[in-house]
Amino acid sequence: MVGASRPSSARPRVFLSYAHDDDRHRNLVSAFAAFLTRSGVDVDFDMWLTGERQDWYAWALDRVTTADFVIVVASPRYRAVGDGTAPGEKNRGVQAEAAVLREMLYADRARWLPRILPVVLPGRALGELPTFVQAHSASHFAVREMTDAGFEELLRVITGQPRHVRPPIGAVPALPPDEPVALTWNPLPFPPEVPWFGDLHVGGPEHAALEVHLVPLDGAARISARHLANAPDALTDHGMRTGLFSTGDSVRTYGSAATVLAWTRCAGLAMRRDGARSAWELLPFADVGAVFDAESVCDQVIRLLGNLNGVDAVLPDEVVPAVGLESVGVLRMGSTAPWRFDLPERVRPLADEVIDSHWVLADPRSVANELASRLTAALRAW
């Protein structure tokens, strides 16, 4: 139940609006008015007026507009009067009160809705309240017994004493952010076997090719023979979807019980039954040889990692990333660096560290930066 704010006067003033259904109902309302009065509420109740002549409409209008709250007491006759279904020549007093209350609600709902309190006394029903007080869609007060406990919720609203008080708003606590989890490369005592491009026996690329591999440990991602048998077509479709294979290039495939491949003259994908997966792509070519630019190589590694992560096979929890160059030939380290003719045919930095495989998807740039740095260092060491 929700109520209005605490009345401004020391003793809240309440006007009782009710219908004279019968003697039993009038006596019930009279007992209700007496209880409120004993509880410190200043009640305007027509039965307590002296016997002199009254202008009931003026009296009701004055009491309604000056009261802190107006209590509408449920009864069949009040429902009929409030809904406009009672005979016009009867209950003129409550007809006037109901008309005033409807007018107040229509003119200023925000002000008057909290001040009009629908009340259901013992023996009465919620359906005996007039529609305009919104007994179902807004708060109402059911007095189930004529006792302190029965009146408590209503008295709390009238006297501005809510049952549950909101505590003072405190200071906002300082909540430092969690320390970011860093990509960790854990060394291995024995490096795994990497399916290097030069060991696949499919012929060399046209010029220097960048190759990236994700190798599982101890067969943790072993692929079924049936799945592997369908992998050449799946790798071809995947390479076309991701743009690794150009539309104009013919795609060649190869499959065995241990390894499957799909490749063009510029790029390729491979998968082994132990779950290792590989991707390669030519470096940019200029004049007489390939160009190795560290930033561009990092972007290429990211693309190749994306291809490996999207291959139709689940990555294990941990993988060993590997990077290398195949058919190096003539190469220069950047677009303005001198050409080098003294480099080996292939460059393969040692792949002896394992990472959590979720980094391949969550932060591929960090993985790629590390691999590109290792490859750059290996080239500069020659």
Secondary structure, 3 states (H helix, E strand, C coil): CCCCCCCCCCCCEEEEECCCCCHHHHHHHHHHHHHHHHCCCEEECHHHCCCCCCCHHHHHHHHHHHCCEEEEECCHHHHHHHCCCCCCCCCHHHHHHHHHHHHHHHHCHHHHCCCEEEEECCCCCHHHCCHHHCCCCCCCEECCCCCHHHHHHHHHHHCCCCCCCCCCCCCCCCCCCCCCCCCCCEECCCCCCCCCHHHCCCCCCCCCEEEEEEECCCCCCCCCHHHHHCHHHHHHHHHHHHCCCCCCCCCEEEECCCEEEEECCCEEEEEECCCCEEEEEECCEECCEEECCHHHHHHHHHHHHHHHHHCCCCCCCEEEEEEEEECCCCEECCCCCCCECCCCCCECCCCCEEEECHHHHHCHHHHHHHHHHHHHHHHHCC
